[in-house]
Amino acid sequence: MLRALLFLALPLCVTAAPNVLFLLTDDFRPELGCYGSSALTPNLDKLASRGVRFENAYCQQAVCNPSRSSFLTGKRPDSLRIWNNSVHFRERNPEVTTIPLWFKQHGYETRDCGKVFHNWHTKEHGDPRSWSAPEFLHYANHGDDVPQVKGDVPANLAVLSPRNYGQVPLDECRDVPDEAYYDGRVAAEAIKTLAQVKDKPFFLAVGMWKPHAPFNAPKKYWDLYQRDKLPKLNPARPTGAPDIAFHESTEILGPAKEQKPLSDEQIAEMRHGYFANISYMDAQIGKVLDALDKSGQAANTIVIFFADHGYHIGEHTLWGKTSNFEYDAHVPLIVSAPGMPANKATKSMAELVDVFPTLVDLCALPKPEGLEGTSLVPVLRDPTTSVHEASFTQHPRPAYFDRQPSGVPSTMGCSVRTGAVRYTEWRDWKTGEVVARELYDSIKDPTELRNAIDSSELAAEQQKAAALLKTKFPVVKH
């Protein structure tokens, strides 16, 4: 009965409920060829040629657990009360609906390969109710990605790594097959799973771990790049930016007290490794997309690709995520759907919290109550239109406040990105008082190198942005 109702609700050109291939990656700012980057991403570029590329998509918080909890439930971090990596979203929201759970409840086979929810380390902290079968490679950690090969492990040709990242060097270049690391095994499992579910309506989530650190793609992906030809790094802090906008880059560089200055050669190797990770991730996604084409289901499958948040690789003196800067907030988002335009780009603002209502809309499912995003289907139909005036991102200070004795942040940074500017207020957590502000000209200063908070030229845009900010981040005392 359910499938019959779904069929009646779909366009006449579609003969069955559309499948969903949900492709997710980690720590990936929009470094793709189709976004104008020198990164080599032929498979994702091909996907973009089949769908709509969102040039202005933004995460709701630039760290894994809050971002993933947000877009998988369609609720903002403040609504979930999840702002760090140590609190599982169900601890505070036991009955909240997730995207895969909703699809499962409406007749879909829902399967998970790789990192989709945050990488909780025990099954008790996963979300088994969301899936039709146990998750694959979900209960693992980035620092545990030791190369798995038969015989001796080839030598590490990356020799400048400043520290270990868990069990492996931060930089690792070994001549090993793709399947030696997590993402190669995720791709293989996704292909196997696709063969199992292709004859029924499916929601298949495939979560790649890269380009998240460690920078340990197989050697052939390092070999794609000539180090001195990579984009030049400008490590400058924005002039006039408040100290609170920055962090100590501890995820990548280690505890602040133990950090040592990086040499130019170390910086170059780490940036090289990030681009190698990108191409490795792209190749694994290409394998899954090829399997979809061969399955006979591509014409009736929605493919969505995006990242949980962006990343700094030395810009603004920062490494990693956990800021409100454009490098961390801006993400790639590509949607290819049956009956929708292909090879299009849109400058329409989009938020990751929009993913849930968009997929529900595309699949003609009922809409769950309480979703805080907006369907992007109108933009998919007409990429010149828009459904948002702005996008919103936030991040607390300290960046990992859960490591503090108090267990609560001291300050929350609330940021809004309009078509013209990024405006950020840093608010005292207890009183709501604004303790610092930032304003960046997104047209003339896209890499955010000057805090223009006192600019008379941008006064009108600042006033508009400040008013928009209060619509999503009303002043609250805690």
N, C-alpha and C positions, 0 to 999 in steps of 0.2 A: 504494500500500500504506500509506504514512504517513498520508494523509488518511483512509483507511478505519479505521486504528487510532485516530486522533484522534476520529473520529465515534463509535466504540464506547465511548470513554472519557468522552464528554460526556453531560450530562443529556438525557433523552428529548425535552425541549421544544426543544432546540437541534438544528437540522438540518445544521449544518456547523461546521467549526472556527471559533471566534469570532475576529473581527478585533480588532486593538488600535489605538486612536487615543491616542497618548501625547503629552499636552499639557504643555509645560514652560515656565516663565517664570523670570525672573532678578531677584534682589534684591527679592523680594516677601514681606513679612510679611503676615499674614492680614487685609489691609484689603479686605474684601468685604462687601457688604450682608448676605449670608447668615451672616457671622460677627459681625454686629452693628456693622459699621463704617459710617461715613457715606460711604464711597467708593461711587460709582455703577458697579455691576458686574452689569447685568441678565442678561447672557449666562451668566456663571459661576453666578449665583444660579439660573438656570433649570437648568443642569447639576446643581447640588446638589439640586434638587427631583426629579431623576431617579435619584439615587444616595445614597451615604452620605458625610457630611461628617465628617472627623476633626478634632476640636477641639483635640487634643493631639498634633500631629505635629511631629517635630523633625529637623533636618538633623544630619549627623555632623561637619561643620566649616563655618563660615560664611564661605566664600570659594569662588569658582566651581570651579576645577580640582579641589581635593580633594573637594568635595561631589559633583560630577558623576562623577568617577572612582569614588567610593564607591558611589553608588546604581546606576550603570550596570554595575558588576561584582558588586554584592552583597557587597562587602568593605569593612571599615572602613579609614580612613586609615592607622592604624598597621600593618595587614596589608599594605596596598599600599606603605607607606613614601612616601606622597604627602601633603605638608602645605603645599605652596605652588603658585603658578600657573606656575612656570617649568619644572617637570619633567613631561614627558608620562608618563602612567601606564604605557605600554608600555616605557619605558626601564628600568623596574625590574620589570615584570611582562609580559614579551614574549608569553606564551602565555595570559594570563588571558582568560576568556570574558566577553563583554558581553551585555546583554539582547538587542540586535538581532542580534548574531552567533548567539546560541542559537536565536532564532526563525528566522533564516535557515537554520540547519543542520537545522531541523525543518519545512521545507516552506513557510515564509512568505516573501512578498515584503517586504523590509525597505527602507524609504525614509526619507530625512531632509530636512526643510526647516527652515532656520534654525539657531539655536544649541542644539545638543544636547550634544555633547561640548564641552569648553572651546574658546574661539575661537582655535585655533591658526592661524597666519597663512600657512602653506604646506601644500600637499597632502601633503608628506612627513610632516607632523606630525598629519594627520587619522587617522582609523581606517577606511580604505576597506574593509577586510575585513568590517566589520560590516554593510555595506549592499549591496543588490542593484544599486544604480545610484549614480552620483556624487552627493555631497551638494550642497545648494543653499544659498548664502549662509553657508557655514560658515567660509570663510577670510576673515574680516573682523574689524573691531574696533569697539567702541562709539563711540570718538572719531572714526571715519571716516564716521559717519552724517550726511553732508551732504545737505540736501534736494535731490532730483532732480526738477526741473520743467522744462517747456518755457518758454522766455522768461526774463524777469527773475524772480529770487527775491523774493517779497514781503518787506516789512520785518519785522524782528524786533521784536515788541511787548513782549517781556520785556526790560526795560531795566536791571535791577539785578544782572545776573550778576556774581559776584565774580571770575570767571576763565574762560578757555577750557578746554574739556574736549576735548583732541585738536584736531581741526580746526573744532570748532563751539563756540559759547558754552555754558556750563554750563546756562543758562536760555535757551530759544528758543521763541517763540510766533509761528509764521508761518501765514498762511492758505493752506495747501497741502493737496492731497488726501492720503489715507492712504498711498497708494503712494509718496509722496515719500520716506518713510523705510523702514528695513529691515522693520519688522513688517508694514506694508501689503503689501510685496512677498513676504514669507514667506507670508502668508495666501493671496495670489493663487496662488503656486506650490503650496501645499498643496492648494488646491481643484483645480488642474490635475492634480496627482499622484493625488488621490483618484479622479478619473475614470479614470485609467490602471490603477489596481490594484483597483478595486471588484469585479471578477469573479473574484478569486483571494484566498486567505487573505492578509491583509496586516497588517504592523506599520508604521504610519505615525507617525513622530516629528515633531512640530511644535514648534520651540523659539522662543518669542518673546524678543526682546531687552529689552523693557520689563517693569517700570518702571525698570530700570537707567538710571543717568545716561548721557548728558546728559538733562536734563528738557526734551525737545523734541517733545512731542506736537503735532499740528496744532492750530490755534487753536480749532476747535470743541470740543475736549475741555477746553481751559482754560476755555472759556465755560460749561461745565457747573457750575462751582463759583464761589461767591462767597467771595473770599479771607478775609474776616473771619468767615465762618461755618464755616470748617474747624476741626477739633478743636484746642483750645488746647494749646500746647506747654509742657511743664514740662521745662526743660533741666537740672534739678538732678542733680548727681552723687549716687549713693547715699551716705548718711552711713556712715562707717566702712569704705568699700570701699578696698582697697589700690590704689595707683597702677598696679600691673601689670595690673589689670583693664581699663584704658583704652588708647587709642591716639591717634595724632595726626591722624586723619581725613584723611590725605594724599591718598587717592584723590579726594575731593571738594574739599578746600580747598587742595590743592597742598603742596609741600614745607614742612615746619614753619617754616623760617627765613623763608619768603616769605609766610606767612599773615598776613592782616590781620583785625582784629575784624569780624564781620558785624554789619550794622545790623539792627534789627528788621524793616525793610522787605525786606531781602535774604533773611532767614530765611523770611519769609512767602511770598515769591515762589518760593523753592526748594521749600518744602513744597507750595505750589500746583502746581508743576510735577510733583512726584512723584504727586499725585493725578490730574493730567491724564494722565500716562503710564499710570496704572492703567486709566483708562477707555478710553484708546486701545488698550491691550493687550486688554482685555475685548472691545472691538468687533471686533478681528481674529479672536479665538477664536470669537466669535459667527458670523462668516462661515464659518469652517471647520465648525462644528457644523451650521449650516444646510445646507451642502453635503453633509454626512454624511446628514442627514435626507432630502434629495432623492435621494441615491444609491440608496436602498432597502436600505442595509446597516445602518442604525442599530440595528435590533432584534437584530442578531447582532454587535454591536461593543462591546467593552469600551472605555470612555472613562475615562482617568485624567488628572487635572490636579494639578500641584503646583509648588512653587518650589524652586530649589536651596538657598536660605537666606533669612533675613529681612534686616532693614535698620533703621538708625537715621536719622531725619531731624531731628536736633537734640536728641533725648532723651539724658540722661546726658552732655551736652556733646559727643556723638559724631555723626559723619556717615559713612554707609556701613556696612560690615560689619566682620568680623574680631574680634568679641568673643564671649564666652560668655554674654552677657546674653540674657534671654528675647526681646527685640526681634530679635536676630540669629538665634537658634536656632530659634524657632517659625516654622513654615511652614503654609500651607494645603495640604490634601490632600483631594481629592474623587474617589470611585470610583463609576462607574455601570457595572453589568455585567448582562448578560441573566440573568434568574431571581433576581436579588438584590433586597432591599428598596429602595424608593425613598423620597425625602424624609425621610431619617433622619439623625440626628446621633449621634455617639458620643464619649464622653469617654475611651475606651480610648487608652492610650499607643501611639504609632506612631513608627517611625523610617524615614527614607528608604531605609535599607539593606533594609527590608522589601519594597520595590517589586518587586525581581526575583523572590523566591519567591512573592509574591502573584500576579503575572501568569502565572508558570509554572503555579501551582495552578489559576487560573481557566481556563487554556487546556488543562489536562490534558496538559501536556508533562512529560517526564522532568525531574527536578531535577538540575542540575549539582552536582558536588561542591564543597564549600568555601564555600557561601553562608553568610553570617553573620547574615542577617536572619531573620525569622519571617513566614510567610504570614499575611496579615490576613483571609483568607477566612472564618475562624470569626467575626470581628467583622462582616464584611459580611453574613453570614447572620443574626447576632444582635447588633445594635449595643450591647446591654447587657452583653455579655461582654468579656473582655480577654485578650490574649496576652502582655502585657508588664507588668512591675511598675514599669519606669522606662525613660527614654530618655537617650541619652548623646551629648554634644557635646564637641568639643575645639578649642583654637586655640593656636598658639605665640606667643611673644614673642621678638624683635620680630614684629609682625604680618606683615610681609613680610621674613622673615629671609633669604630668598634674595638680598636686596640687600646683605647684610652681607658683609664680606670672608671671614668664617669659613664661610659657606654653611650653617650649622647654627643651630637656635634656641638661645637661652640658657635658655628656660623653656617648659614646656608646661602650658597650663591644661586640666585634665580636669574635666568638669562632668556632673552627673547631675540629671535632673529627675524627681522622684516626683510623686505626686498632691498632696503637701503642701508640698514645698520644692524649691528649686534649691540644690545644694551643689557648690562648685567648689574644687579644690585646684590651686595653682600649684606645679609641681615643677621643681626644677633639672634641666636636660636631662642633665647629666653624672652627677650623683650620685643623682637621684631624690628628694632631700630636699624636703619641703614648705616653701616659703618664704612662702606666703600662703594664706589660706582665705576663702571667702565662703559665706554662708547667707542665703537669701531666703525669706520666708514667701509661698508662692505663692497662698495663700487670702486673707490679710489685706493683702498688699503685692504685688499682681500686676505692678506696674510697677517693682518692685525698687528702692525708694528708701532702704532701710535694710539694711545688712549686719548680720544678727542672729546672727553667729557665736558670741556669748557669751550668747545667750538661754537661760535655764533652761527656759522653756516649750517650746522646740523641741529640747531636748537629745536626746530619744528619736528624733525624726525625723532629726536630724543623724547620730546613731549608725547608724541604719538606712541612710541615704543614703551614708555613708562606706563601709559594708560593701558596698553595691551597686556603688559606684564602683570598688572594687578588683577586682570580677569582670570588668570590661571594661578597666580601666586598672591592671594590676598594676605595682608599683613596679619600674622598670627603670633600670639604669645604662647610659649610652651611652659 
